[in-house]
Amino acid sequence: MIARRDLLRLGIGGAALIAGCAPQSREKRDDVIRLWVAPNAAEEGFWKVAVARWNALGRGLPVQFTTIPTAGSSEDTVLSALVAGTEPDLSTNIFSGFAVQLAALGQVVDLAAMPGYADLVARRHMAAIMPGWTQAGRVSALPIYSSPTLIWWRADLLEANGLSRPPRTYEEVYAFSQRYGRDRSRYGMQVVAGRDWRDRWFDFISYYYATSGGRPYLDGAHALYDNAAGLQAATFMDRMFRERWTALDFDAEEPLVAGLAAGAVRGPWDIERFANIYPETLARIAVGPMIAEQVAPGQEQEPAATFSDSKGVVIFRSSRVGSQAFDFLAWVLAEEDMNLLWLRRTGLSPARSDLLRNPRFAGYYRESPIGRAYAEHVATARPPALSEHTIDIQKIMTARLVEPLMAGQATPAAALASAAAATDRMLEAQA
């Protein structure tokens, strides 16, 4: 992250110093809005229709779009384009941490300051969602969709072991795992998603949000997760490994298909994957909430807090058509027809809290009960911490917290304290 940041500052602040290494920055156009979208067929299909409808309406400047021209990560491509001066007016596929990084570099506009922002938030029912994208009153990116993490359970395996519904608490997972587990042959649940930094969103951070009720795990340059909720989440992970109710590695196969694990954290993108590859398994899936230490009395039927794998859209400061770009963006995000089209094309929940109250979406969710479960949690799902150091933070979580727990090399309290202290030292050094 540091090297890329320094390269970007060099490229923008002194392009002459990169003599002959980068193409000349071209003059920004003011007669068209240029848009980059995520490089996948489902989202490209949505934007093709949305842009065509906007252009046919003639309500503003025409829009031209292309997929993010990348062979690697979208983040690398965007940073490289900023160095070269070839960035578009808007780009989608921006997660919250990267949006904060771009804001720290002064490369994106504050969307909360745009005329019509408050109206957009109200029309799209985003009031419960935007706090997770707002830092010191500034909004660097607007979320397009929200993909909560939930736990898929094999309903047939739960029923065979005395459970009529998915577990909600750690104790319920322990009790089920004790009945179902067989050492090194089958496990109650896949507890750790993997060893890459991104995987922390789908294990520790998800557990932390659920147990803490959605409390943040970072405040500026200070880690907050060495607290009671963090200890409860880490203790759950540790006990599952110590009792051998989960495995170190499930990479060899999809554990839910063979019943190697009866439960696993999954996102809504897995619905289509299972429908195409494992339809018989999908028919046996019951979707449960993210588990927590306990459920408050009277809250048993309420959506639990969890992590949201969300992506948003930014407007670059260099754009000469920023206000017109925001008009287009507000139209796409607020129009219910566009939101329904997004749902049908991608299967990902628009970032709005009225999905199950709004009759416009009722037909879709009647056809997709698993999709409905995700929609129920959009308002209580939280995005990653608003930090430009997301990758470094989650690498520390992997090396200092998750891997020691997996290997039994540290107690939950010691691993948690070590990870939080290392996070604080890193953030202090970066400041």
Kinemage of the C-alpha trace (Angstrom):
@kinemage 1
@onewidth
@group {chain A} dominant
@subgroup {mainchain}
@vectorlist {calphas} color= white
{ca met a 1} P 0.000 0.000 0.000
{ca ile a 2} L 2.807 2.434 0.841
{ca ala a 3} L 4.659 1.937 -2.414
{ca arg a 4} L 1.506 2.435 -4.462
{ca arg a 5} L 0.573 5.549 -2.493
{ca asp a 6} L 4.011 7.078 -2.980
{ca leu a 7} L 3.974 6.202 -6.670
{ca leu a 8} L 0.585 7.825 -7.064
{ca arg a 9} L 1.691 11.008 -5.315
{ca leu a 10} L 4.769 11.151 -7.513
{ca gly a 11} L 2.737 10.604 -10.653
{ca ile a 12} L 0.101 13.229 -9.895
{ca gly a 13} L 2.328 15.806 -8.252
{ca gly a 14} L 5.208 15.614 -10.687
{ca ala a 15} L 4.516 13.785 -13.909
{ca ala a 16} L 7.595 15.378 -15.451
{ca leu a 17} L 9.720 13.273 -13.087
{ca ile a 18} L 8.491 10.119 -14.813
{ca ala a 19} L 9.918 11.336 -18.097
{ca gly a 20} L 8.851 9.126 -20.928
{ca cys a 21} L 7.536 6.410 -18.605
{ca ala a 22} L 3.848 7.339 -18.571
{ca pro a 23} L 1.583 8.498 -21.374
{ca gln a 24} L 0.623 12.126 -21.586
{ca ser a 25} L -2.505 13.020 -19.595
{ca arg a 26} L -5.269 13.686 -22.055
{ca glu a 27} L -7.618 16.635 -21.862
{ca lys a 28} L -10.713 15.728 -19.871
{ca arg a 29} L -13.922 15.778 -21.893
{ca asp a 30} L -16.923 17.842 -20.895
{ca asp a 31} L -19.386 16.509 -23.467
{ca val a 32} L -19.708 12.929 -22.185
{ca ile a 33} L -19.610 11.058 -18.867
{ca arg a 34} L -17.064 8.251 -18.862
{ca leu a 35} L -17.825 5.301 -16.566
{ca trp a 36} L -15.826 2.247 -15.562
{ca val a 37} L -17.724 -0.786 -14.260
{ca ala a 38} L -16.752 -4.086 -12.651
{ca pro a 39} L -15.277 -6.599 -15.109
{ca asn a 40} L -17.888 -9.343 -14.843
{ca ala a 41} L -20.651 -10.305 -17.237
{ca ala a 42} L -23.573 -9.827 -14.843
{ca glu a 43} L -22.702 -6.260 -13.876
{ca glu a 44} L -21.660 -5.346 -17.403
{ca gly a 45} L -25.075 -6.533 -18.596
{ca phe a 46} L -26.818 -4.276 -16.091
{ca trp a 47} L -24.818 -1.188 -17.016
{ca lys a 48} L -25.365 -1.790 -20.712
{ca val a 49} L -29.123 -1.503 -20.171
{ca ala a 50} L -28.905 1.323 -17.619
{ca val a 51} L -26.655 3.481 -19.800
{ca ala a 52} L -28.812 2.893 -22.876
{ca arg a 53} L -31.935 3.960 -20.969
{ca trp a 54} L -30.257 7.076 -19.586
{ca asn a 55} L -28.967 8.098 -22.987
{ca ala a 56} L -32.401 7.545 -24.550
{ca leu a 57} L -34.041 9.744 -21.889
{ca gly a 58} L -31.871 12.727 -22.804
{ca arg a 59} L -31.968 13.997 -19.215
{ca gly a 60} L -28.289 14.891 -19.122
{ca leu a 61} L -24.934 14.283 -20.718
{ca pro a 62} L -24.601 10.963 -22.529
{ca val a 63} L -22.689 8.204 -20.764
{ca gln a 64} L -20.037 5.946 -22.249
{ca phe a 65} L -18.947 2.933 -20.252
{ca thr a 66} L -16.383 0.186 -20.347
{ca thr a 67} L -15.315 -2.495 -17.923
{ca ile a 68} L -12.327 -1.667 -15.737
{ca pro a 69} L -9.388 -2.525 -18.017
{ca thr a 70} L -7.548 -4.824 -15.686
{ca ala a 71} L -5.599 -8.047 -15.754
{ca gly a 72} L -5.011 -7.824 -11.983
{ca ser a 73} L -6.936 -6.002 -9.284
{ca ser a 74} L -9.285 -3.093 -9.895
{ca glu a 75} L -7.382 -1.111 -7.274
{ca asp a 76} L -4.078 -1.410 -9.164
{ca thr a 77} L -5.761 -0.407 -12.407
{ca val a 78} L -7.386 2.672 -10.896
{ca leu a 79} L -4.124 3.797 -9.280
{ca ser a 80} L -2.241 3.286 -12.530
{ca ala a 81} L -4.852 5.272 -14.443
{ca leu a 82} L -4.538 8.138 -11.956
{ca val a 83} L -0.783 8.198 -12.476
{ca ala a 84} L -1.268 8.212 -16.245
{ca gly a 85} L -4.149 10.694 -16.201
{ca thr a 86} L -6.497 8.264 -17.947
{ca glu a 87} L -9.047 7.768 -15.168
{ca pro a 88} L -12.759 8.056 -16.084
{ca asp a 89} L -15.298 10.374 -14.471
{ca leu a 90} L -16.846 7.608 -12.343
{ca ser a 91} L -15.764 4.112 -11.362
{ca thr a 92} L -17.699 1.313 -9.694
{ca asn a 93} L -16.216 -1.723 -7.912
{ca ile a 94} L -14.666 0.398 -5.127
{ca phe a 95} L -14.698 -1.059 -1.620
{ca ser a 96} L -14.871 1.309 1.335
{ca gly a 97} L -11.211 1.051 2.368
{ca phe a 98} L -9.988 1.851 -1.140
{ca ala a 99} L -12.399 4.798 -1.322
{ca val a 100} L -10.806 6.197 1.842
{ca gln a 101} L -7.357 5.727 0.333
{ca leu a 102} L -8.395 7.640 -2.784
{ca ala a 103} L -9.872 10.383 -0.583
{ca ala a 104} L -6.644 10.644 1.440
{ca leu a 105} L -4.831 11.184 -1.849
{ca gly a 106} L -7.286 13.922 -2.793
{ca gln a 107} L -8.476 12.076 -5.888
{ca val a 108} L -12.242 11.731 -5.335
{ca val a 109} L -14.988 14.221 -4.556
{ca asp a 110} L -17.037 14.312 -1.359
{ca leu a 111} L -20.378 12.951 -2.516
{ca ala a 112} L -22.126 14.192 0.632
{ca ala a 113} L -21.434 17.745 -0.574
{ca met a 114} L -23.083 17.199 -3.970
{ca pro a 115} L -26.477 18.862 -4.575
{ca gly a 116} L -29.152 16.181 -4.309
{ca tyr a 117} L -27.196 13.874 -1.979
{ca ala a 118} L -29.710 14.031 0.889
{ca asp a 119} L -32.593 13.453 -1.512
{ca leu a 120} L -30.843 10.402 -2.957
{ca val a 121} L -30.259 8.894 0.492
{ca ala a 122} L -33.930 9.421 1.377
{ca arg a 123} L -35.324 8.092 -1.914
{ca arg a 124} L -33.158 4.990 -1.807
{ca his a 125} L -33.780 4.339 1.906
{ca met a 126} L -30.063 4.389 2.725
{ca ala a 127} L -30.139 6.201 6.081
{ca ala a 128} L -29.297 3.037 8.040
{ca ile a 129} L -26.521 2.111 5.615
{ca met a 130} L -24.608 5.344 5.051
{ca pro a 131} L -22.991 5.633 8.544
{ca gly a 132} L -20.718 2.757 7.518
{ca trp a 133} L -19.587 4.783 4.502
{ca thr a 134} L -19.275 8.178 6.210
{ca gln a 135} L -16.100 9.446 7.849
{ca ala a 136} L -15.964 12.872 9.508
{ca gly a 137} L -19.068 13.810 7.540
{ca arg a 138} L -17.445 12.906 4.226
{ca val a 139} L -18.731 10.260 1.797
{ca ser a 140} L -16.049 9.159 -0.661
{ca ala a 141} L -18.087 6.390 -2.294
{ca leu a 142} L -21.770 5.522 -2.538
{ca pro a 143} L -22.582 1.832 -2.053
{ca ile a 144} L -24.283 0.205 -5.016
{ca tyr a 145} L -24.989 -3.131 -3.364
{ca ser a 146} L -24.666 -4.860 -0.020
{ca ser a 147} L -23.773 -8.531 0.305
{ca pro a 148} L -24.125 -9.641 3.937
{ca thr a 149} L -22.258 -12.698 5.120
{ca leu a 150} L -24.579 -15.432 6.402
{ca ile a 151} L -24.091 -19.093 7.255
{ca trp a 152} L -25.320 -21.838 4.957
{ca trp a 153} L -26.286 -25.028 6.760
{ca arg a 154} L -27.223 -28.398 5.373
{ca ala a 155} L -30.810 -28.558 6.654
{ca asp a 156} L -30.909 -32.342 6.297
{ca leu a 157} L -27.836 -32.721 8.512
{ca leu a 158} L -29.209 -30.319 11.113
{ca glu a 159} L -32.503 -32.212 11.241
{ca ala a 160} L -30.775 -35.573 11.501
{ca asn a 161} L -28.963 -34.248 14.562
{ca gly a 162} L -31.939 -32.772 16.366
{ca leu a 163} L -32.025 -29.167 15.081
{ca ser a 164} L -35.115 -27.773 13.380
{ca arg a 165} L -33.466 -24.423 12.534
{ca pro a 166} L -29.924 -23.089 11.983
{ca pro a 167} L -27.831 -22.338 15.078
{ca arg a 168} L -27.691 -18.714 16.244
{ca thr a 169} L -25.183 -18.893 19.104
{ca tyr a 170} L -21.754 -20.378 19.712
{ca glu a 171} L -23.174 -22.821 22.242
{ca glu a 172} L -25.651 -24.141 19.690
{ca val a 173} L -22.804 -24.638 17.199
{ca tyr a 174} L -20.758 -26.466 19.855
{ca ala a 175} L -23.650 -28.780 20.729
{ca phe a 176} L -24.343 -29.595 17.081
{ca ser a 177} L -20.655 -30.079 16.269
{ca gln a 178} L -20.264 -32.487 19.164
{ca arg a 179} L -23.074 -34.634 17.776
{ca tyr a 180} L -22.163 -34.379 14.097
{ca gly a 181} L -18.364 -34.232 14.092
{ca arg a 182} L -16.094 -37.181 13.385
{ca asp a 183} L -12.374 -36.600 13.870
{ca arg a 184} L -10.707 -35.753 10.537
{ca ser a 185} L -13.678 -36.965 8.496
{ca arg a 186} L -16.507 -34.489 9.090
{ca tyr a 187} L -16.868 -31.237 10.956
{ca gly a 188} L -19.582 -29.048 12.398
{ca met a 189} L -18.607 -25.912 10.508
{ca gln a 190} L -15.972 -24.317 8.321
{ca val a 191} L -14.750 -21.618 10.706
{ca val a 192} L -11.872 -19.980 8.790
{ca ala a 193} L -12.379 -18.876 5.189
{ca gly a 194} L -8.692 -19.083 4.203
{ca arg a 195} L -5.322 -17.425 4.785
{ca asp a 196} L -5.511 -14.454 2.423
{ca trp a 197} L -6.082 -10.993 3.926
{ca arg a 198} L -9.531 -10.815 2.253
{ca asp a 199} L -10.632 -13.926 4.132
{ca arg a 200} L -10.787 -12.038 7.424
{ca trp a 201} L -13.988 -10.390 6.178
{ca phe a 202} L -15.583 -13.846 6.068
{ca asp a 203} L -14.511 -15.162 9.450
{ca phe a 204} L -13.172 -13.037 12.324
{ca ile a 205} L -14.621 -9.701 11.191
{ca ser a 206} L -18.020 -11.288 10.493
{ca tyr a 207} L -18.031 -12.971 13.912
{ca tyr a 208} L -16.893 -9.736 15.556
{ca tyr a 209} L -19.655 -7.656 13.986
{ca ala a 210} L -22.282 -10.236 14.990
{ca thr a 211} L -21.129 -10.507 18.583
{ca ser a 212} L -20.527 -6.761 19.027
{ca gly a 213} L -23.850 -5.748 17.468
{ca gly a 214} L -22.077 -4.058 14.568
{ca arg a 215} L -19.559 -2.031 16.573
{ca pro a 216} L -16.505 -0.862 14.582
{ca tyr a 217} L -13.207 -2.680 14.961
{ca leu a 218} L -11.131 0.410 14.152
{ca asp a 219} L -11.246 4.068 15.147
{ca gly a 220} L -8.815 6.109 13.104
{ca ala a 221} L -5.333 4.943 14.097
{ca his a 222} L -6.508 2.712 16.947
{ca ala a 223} L -7.670 -0.903 16.876
{ca leu a 224} L -10.856 -1.505 18.864
{ca tyr a 225} L -11.239 -5.257 18.495
{ca asp a 226} L -9.246 -6.214 21.621
{ca asn a 227} L -12.439 -6.037 23.665
{ca ala a 228} L -15.105 -8.366 25.046
{ca ala a 229} L -16.692 -8.998 21.633
{ca gly a 230} L -13.311 -9.673 20.026
{ca leu a 231} L -12.419 -12.113 22.796
{ca gln a 232} L -15.725 -13.944 22.417
{ca ala a 233} L -15.197 -14.299 18.661
{ca ala a 234} L -11.586 -15.425 19.066
{ca thr a 235} L -12.567 -17.892 21.807
{ca phe a 236} L -15.200 -19.410 19.516
{ca met a 237} L -12.652 -19.909 16.746
{ca asp a 238} L -10.117 -21.359 19.190
{ca arg a 239} L -12.519 -23.850 20.737
{ca met a 240} L -13.700 -25.087 17.342
{ca phe a 241} L -10.084 -25.882 16.442
{ca arg a 242} L -9.120 -27.342 19.812
{ca glu a 243} L -12.150 -29.669 19.826
{ca arg a 244} L -11.472 -30.585 16.171
{ca trp a 245} L -14.949 -29.471 15.186
{ca thr a 246} L -13.446 -27.623 12.218
{ca ala a 247} L -10.494 -28.231 9.913
{ca leu a 248} L -7.392 -26.241 9.044
{ca asp a 249} L -8.006 -26.521 5.325
{ca phe a 250} L -11.132 -27.104 3.239
{ca asp a 251} L -9.594 -26.030 -0.068
{ca ala a 252} L -9.690 -29.485 -1.632
{ca glu a 253} L -13.465 -29.468 -2.139
{ca glu a 254} L -16.693 -27.639 -1.398
{ca pro a 255} L -17.337 -28.922 2.152
{ca leu a 256} L -21.123 -28.444 2.087
{ca val a 257} L -21.577 -30.781 -0.886
{ca ala a 258} L -20.083 -33.901 0.659
{ca gly a 259} L -21.100 -32.955 4.188
{ca leu a 260} L -17.459 -32.579 5.179
{ca ala a 261} L -18.776 -29.529 7.021
{ca ala a 262} L -22.433 -28.959 7.803
{ca gly a 263} L -22.119 -25.153 7.868
{ca ala a 264} L -20.024 -22.473 6.175
{ca val a 265} L -20.042 -18.688 5.753
{ca arg a 266} L -21.254 -17.832 2.279
{ca gly a 267} L -22.276 -14.742 0.334
{ca pro a 268} L -25.176 -14.267 -2.093
{ca trp a 269} L -22.874 -14.761 -5.085
{ca asp a 270} L -22.775 -18.458 -4.137
{ca ile a 271} L -26.488 -18.876 -4.928
{ca glu a 272} L -25.927 -18.882 -8.680
{ca arg a 273} L -22.745 -20.950 -8.357
{ca phe a 274} L -24.529 -23.686 -6.403
{ca ala a 275} L -27.569 -23.505 -8.700
{ca asn a 276} L -25.325 -24.210 -11.687
{ca ile a 277} L -22.924 -26.729 -10.157
{ca tyr a 278} L -24.543 -28.180 -7.022
{ca pro a 279} L -28.323 -27.811 -7.444
{ca glu a 280} L -29.108 -30.835 -5.267
{ca thr a 281} L -27.061 -29.384 -2.418
{ca leu a 282} L -28.645 -25.939 -2.832
{ca ala a 283} L -32.064 -27.525 -2.366
{ca arg a 284} L -30.919 -28.742 1.077
{ca ile a 285} L -29.508 -25.407 2.259
{ca ala a 286} L -31.004 -23.451 5.155
{ca val a 287} L -29.549 -19.984 5.561
{ca gly a 288} L -28.929 -18.848 9.119
{ca pro a 289} L -27.668 -15.596 10.640
{ca met a 290} L -24.080 -14.929 11.555
{ca ile a 291} L -23.583 -16.628 14.916
{ca ala a 292} L -22.828 -14.669 18.074
{ca glu a 293} L -22.055 -15.291 21.739
{ca gln a 294} L -25.703 -14.784 22.613
{ca val a 295} L -28.974 -13.421 21.275
{ca ala a 296} L -30.726 -10.829 23.384
{ca pro a 297} L -34.148 -11.871 24.724
{ca gly a 298} L -36.866 -10.822 22.323
{ca gln a 299} L -34.383 -10.470 19.437
{ca glu a 300} L -34.498 -14.083 18.294
{ca gln a 301} L -36.314 -13.219 15.065
{ca glu a 302} L -34.486 -9.957 14.401
{ca pro a 303} L -31.727 -9.707 11.765
{ca ala a 304} L -28.283 -10.015 13.351
{ca ala a 305} L -25.378 -7.713 12.647
{ca thr a 306} L -22.849 -9.079 10.181
{ca phe a 307} L -20.239 -8.060 7.629
{ca ser a 308} L -21.228 -6.639 4.254
{ca asp a 309} L -19.051 -7.303 1.226
{ca ser a 310} L -20.120 -4.088 -0.475
{ca lys a 311} L -18.799 -2.157 -3.429
{ca gly a 312} L -19.522 1.436 -4.323
{ca val a 313} L -18.908 4.134 -6.902
{ca val a 314} L -16.656 7.202 -6.790
{ca ile a 315} L -16.463 10.393 -8.832
{ca phe a 316} L -12.905 11.483 -9.535
{ca arg a 317} L -11.840 14.996 -8.662
{ca ser a 318} L -10.304 15.435 -12.124
{ca ser a 319} L -13.694 15.082 -13.812
{ca arg a 320} L -14.943 18.167 -15.645
{ca val a 321} L -18.510 16.829 -15.470
{ca gly a 322} L -18.732 15.889 -11.802
{ca ser a 323} L -22.176 17.367 -11.159
{ca gln a 324} L -23.603 15.783 -14.303
{ca ala a 325} L -22.004 12.464 -13.322
{ca phe a 326} L -23.699 12.687 -9.920
{ca asp a 327} L -27.057 13.333 -11.634
{ca phe a 328} L -26.611 10.131 -13.625
{ca leu a 329} L -25.501 8.228 -10.525
{ca ala a 330} L -28.485 9.462 -8.495
{ca trp a 331} L -30.854 8.358 -11.257
{ca val a 332} L -29.377 4.854 -11.418
{ca leu a 333} L -29.328 4.339 -7.653
{ca ala a 334} L -32.708 5.859 -6.803
{ca glu a 335} L -34.895 4.492 -9.604
{ca glu a 336} L -36.665 1.367 -8.362
{ca asp a 337} L -36.790 -0.084 -11.868
{ca met a 338} L -33.007 0.167 -12.048
{ca asn a 339} L -32.648 -1.481 -8.635
{ca leu a 340} L -34.897 -4.336 -9.679
{ca leu a 341} L -32.943 -4.747 -12.914
{ca trp a 342} L -29.740 -4.865 -10.851
{ca leu a 343} L -31.232 -7.585 -8.643
{ca arg a 344} L -32.329 -9.707 -11.567
{ca arg a 345} L -29.028 -9.324 -13.427
{ca thr a 346} L -26.616 -9.797 -10.513
{ca gly a 347} L -28.511 -11.400 -7.613
{ca leu a 348} L -26.861 -8.878 -5.254
{ca ser a 349} L -29.033 -6.793 -2.937
{ca pro a 350} L -29.119 -3.065 -3.716
{ca ala a 351} L -27.854 -1.064 -0.736
{ca arg a 352} L -31.294 -0.036 0.498
{ca ser a 353} L -33.123 -1.046 3.662
{ca asp a 354} L -36.658 -1.296 2.235
{ca leu a 355} L -36.158 -4.336 0.007
{ca leu a 356} L -38.660 -6.526 1.864
{ca arg a 357} L -41.166 -3.734 2.519
{ca asn a 358} L -41.236 -2.364 -1.001
{ca pro a 359} L -43.802 -4.130 -3.236
{ca arg a 360} L -41.590 -3.393 -6.251
{ca phe a 361} L -39.223 -6.156 -5.130
{ca ala a 362} L -41.792 -8.614 -3.759
{ca gly a 363} L -41.936 -10.766 -6.880
{ca tyr a 364} L -38.193 -11.262 -6.972
{ca tyr a 365} L -37.982 -12.386 -3.360
{ca arg a 366} L -40.920 -14.751 -3.733
{ca glu a 367} L -38.847 -16.522 -6.363
{ca ser a 368} L -35.619 -16.425 -4.308
{ca pro a 369} L -36.039 -17.363 -0.630
{ca ile a 370} L -32.268 -17.516 -0.110
{ca gly a 371} L -31.945 -14.073 -1.678
{ca arg a 372} L -34.650 -12.922 0.739
{ca ala a 373} L -32.507 -14.027 3.686
{ca tyr a 374} L -29.709 -11.772 2.476
{ca ala a 375} L -32.088 -8.858 1.896
{ca glu a 376} L -33.256 -9.147 5.517
{ca his a 377} L -29.732 -8.341 6.717
{ca val a 378} L -28.815 -5.426 4.442
{ca ala a 379} L -29.657 -2.781 7.054
{ca thr a 380} L -27.665 -4.553 9.806
{ca ala a 381} L -24.616 -5.467 7.718
{ca arg a 382} L -21.495 -3.336 8.107
{ca pro a 383} L -18.802 -2.668 5.471
{ca pro a 384} L -15.063 -2.905 6.145
{ca ala a 385} L -13.486 -0.277 8.385
{ca leu a 386} L -12.972 3.056 6.681
{ca ser a 387} L -9.195 2.837 6.490
{ca glu a 388} L -6.719 3.167 3.661
{ca his a 389} L -4.667 0.479 5.432
{ca thr a 390} L -7.256 -2.313 5.139
{ca ile a 391} L -4.834 -4.786 3.572
{ca asp a 392} L -2.141 -4.211 6.206
{ca ile a 393} L -4.666 -4.449 9.053
{ca gln a 394} L -6.073 -7.742 7.830
{ca lys a 395} L -2.649 -9.200 7.136
{ca ile a 396} L -1.883 -8.534 10.790
{ca met a 397} L -5.162 -10.202 11.819
{ca thr a 398} L -4.128 -13.235 9.773
{ca ala a 399} L -0.562 -13.521 11.085
{ca arg a 400} L -1.117 -12.494 14.720
{ca leu a 401} L -4.644 -13.729 15.442
{ca val a 402} L -6.131 -16.311 13.080
{ca glu a 403} L -3.066 -18.434 12.292
{ca pro a 404} L -1.926 -18.708 15.938
{ca leu a 405} L -5.447 -19.804 16.901
{ca met a 406} L -5.514 -22.371 14.115
{ca ala a 407} L -2.170 -23.792 15.230
{ca gly a 408} L -2.886 -23.583 18.962
{ca gln a 409} L 0.170 -21.368 19.469
{ca ala a 410} L -1.529 -18.696 21.576
{ca thr a 411} L -4.551 -18.275 23.808
{ca pro a 412} L -7.416 -16.216 22.374
{ca ala a 413} L -6.655 -13.332 24.744
{ca ala a 414} L -2.930 -13.325 23.902
{ca ala a 415} L -3.480 -13.593 20.146
{ca leu a 416} L -6.070 -10.829 20.220
{ca ala a 417} L -3.840 -8.502 22.238
{ca ser a 418} L -0.881 -9.192 19.951
{ca ala a 419} L -2.889 -8.459 16.784
{ca ala a 420} L -4.434 -5.272 18.147
{ca ala a 421} L -1.079 -3.973 19.422
{ca ala a 422} L 0.586 -4.702 16.079
{ca thr a 423} L -2.268 -2.922 14.312
{ca asp a 424} L -1.784 0.150 16.507
{ca arg a 425} L 1.967 0.188 15.853
{ca met a 426} L 1.459 -0.085 12.114
{ca leu a 427} L -1.139 2.690 12.045
{ca glu a 428} L 1.022 4.937 14.209
{ca ala a 429} L 3.974 4.411 11.867
{ca gln a 430} L 1.809 5.251 8.862
{ca ala a 431} L 0.392 8.421 10.383
